[in-house]
Amino acid sequence: MKQSYRRHYLVVTEFNQIVHSTEDLAEAERECAEWAEWDDILVVVQDSQAQGQPYKEVYRVDGYSQAVDILYPEEAEL
């Protein structure tokens, strides 16, 4: 029996390394911000779109300061 295609998201660093893969966009965005915060680098989420098509960038976090604003919004307001 053939399995149906499932869309998934890859979290990729500026060094073109896949560090996380998931079917949940919110999880991918959170992982993206956490990796950007930890390593102070550009990290992107790529969407598989459809089977056989190239990935498309759908979200990005560029470094520590942007990640902190995303992960800890209540502290940014202080």
C-alpha positions in Angstrom: 0.0 0.0 0.0 1.4 3.4 -1.0 1.7 6.0 1.7 0.3 9.4 1.1 2.8 12.3 0.9 3.3 14.3 4.1 4.5 17.9 4.0 7.4 18.6 6.3 9.7 21.3 7.3 13.5 21.3 7.6 15.5 23.6 9.9 18.7 24.5 8.2 21.7 26.5 9.4 23.7 29.0 7.4 26.2 26.2 6.9 23.6 24.2 5.0 23.2 21.7 7.7 19.8 20.2 8.5 19.5 20.3 12.3 15.8 19.4 12.7 12.9 17.9 10.6 9.2 18.0 11.5 5.7 18.0 10.1 4.8 20.8 12.5 5.5 24.3 11.3 5.2 25.9 14.8 7.8 23.4 16.1 10.1 24.1 13.2 9.9 27.9 13.8 10.7 27.4 17.5 13.6 25.2 16.7 14.8 27.7 14.2 14.8 30.5 16.8 16.5 28.3 19.4 19.3 27.3 17.1 19.8 31.0 16.0 19.9 32.0 19.7 22.4 29.3 20.7 24.9 29.7 17.8 24.2 33.4 16.9 23.8 32.4 13.2 21.2 32.6 10.4 18.8 29.7 10.5 15.9 29.1 8.1 12.9 26.8 7.9 12.3 25.2 4.5 9.0 23.8 3.4 8.9 20.6 1.3 5.8 22.1 -0.6 5.0 19.0 -2.6 6.6 15.7 -3.3 9.4 16.0 -5.9 9.6 19.8 -5.7 12.5 21.8 -4.3 12.2 23.2 -0.8 11.1 26.8 -0.3 12.2 29.1 2.6 9.2 30.0 4.7 10.8 31.4 7.9 14.2 32.8 9.0 15.9 34.0 12.2 19.1 35.9 11.8 21.2 35.6 14.9 21.0 35.9 18.6 19.2 39.3 19.0 16.4 38.4 16.6 16.0 35.0 18.3 15.7 36.6 21.7 13.0 38.9 20.5 11.0 35.9 19.2 11.6 33.5 22.1 11.2 36.0 24.9 8.8 38.7 23.7 7.7 39.7 27.2 11.3 40.7 28.1 11.6 42.8 24.9 8.7 44.9 26.2 10.5 45.9 29.4 
